Every structure is written in C-alpha cells, then in structure tokens.
Amino acid sequence: MQYEKKKPEKGIIKIDINSLSKSIKIEDNGSGIDPEMLPILLAPFSTNKENDEDSIGEKGVGLTFVLFSCNDFKITSGNQKGTLVGCIKDANN
C-alpha cells in the first residue's frame, strides 16, 4: 500500500492590538497545548519541547518574559483533548 504525503495546513497567526483596553490578543491555528500541560508550562522557564540546542524558542523564556511583563495575563489553549484557560495576575508587580 502506498501512502501520500499530506501537506501541512497553512499556518495562520492573527494579532489584535487594542490601545484603549491595553490588550494584545494573538490567535493561531497551531496544534495547541494539552490541557494537563498548561499549568506546568506557565511556570517560569518550563517547556514541553525537545532539548535541541540547534533550534530557538524552546526554553520557555518567551512565555516567561510575556508573563512577567504584564499584570493581567490570560491564555486559552487546547486541542482535541480539551481546552483550558490560564490566568496570571500581578506578575509584573
């Protein structure tokens, strides 16, 4: 039996910046975060990615920077296993 390679779905990222409400909303069509992993990944420098020194963006630094740069952080993520909302308050303070 011969299998056909399936092309990955085209990546889409939407960014909404609202200066009146001082908010930034980012939405994408990525694979999402498993609901049971979200609380773990909100801890500073946590990651669920492989330890590959040749790639960037895998050490949890980006999310940690965003969390501690604001006082009202909210993330909604999920996949076929479900959806979870995480909120961090007053991290910048």
N, C-alpha and C positions, 0 to 999 in steps of 0.2 A: 504494500500500500504506500502511495506517495503522498506526502503532506505538503501543502502550500504554505510558504512563509506568510504570516499575516503582518501587514504594515502596522506599526503603532499608530494609535489615534493621534491626530494633530493636537499638540499642546496649546492650551488657551489660558491666558492669565488676564484677569480683569482687575484694575486698580481704580478705586474711587476715593478721592481726597476731598473732604468736606471741611473747609476752613472755619465755617460757622460753628460746627459741633466739635471741631478739633479732633477729627477722626480720620483714620485711613482704613479702608476695607479692601482686602485682597482676596480674590476668589480664583481658583484654578480647577482644572479637570484632571488633576493628578490622582494617584492611587489612594490618597487619604491615609490617615493614621488609624490603626486598630484602636478601638475604644479603650481596651485594657492598657494600652501603651501610653495614652495621652498624659495621665498623671505622672508617669515616670519621666516622660520627655519634657515636662515643664520644669523639672529640677535643673539647676544650673549645670551646664556642660554635659548634659545627658544626650545620648544618641542611640538610635537603633540601626545605624548604618555600619557596614563593614569597616574594619580598620585598614584602610587603603591609603598609604601615605602619598600616592600619586594623584589623588583627587582632592578637591576642595569642598568645603561645605558639609563636612561630615562629623565635626567635633562638638556640635551643639552650641557653638559660640554665637551664631547668628540669632537664634531664638533667645538665648540668654541676654544678648545685647538689647534686643527689642523689648523684652520683658522689663528689664531694669531701666529702660529709657522712658517709661511712662508710669502713670499711676492707675490706669484703668485698662487692663489688657484682657481681651476676650478672644478665644479661639474655638471655632466649631469645626470638627473634623470627623470623618468616619469613612466607612466603606461598606462592603456587603455584610459585614459583621454587626453594623450598627453605627450610631452617631453619638458623640459625647461633646459637651461644652465645658471648657476650662476657663476660669476667670482668676486673674491675679490683681489684687488691689494694693495700691500704695507701695509698689516695689521701688519706685524712684525715690520716695521719701525714706 
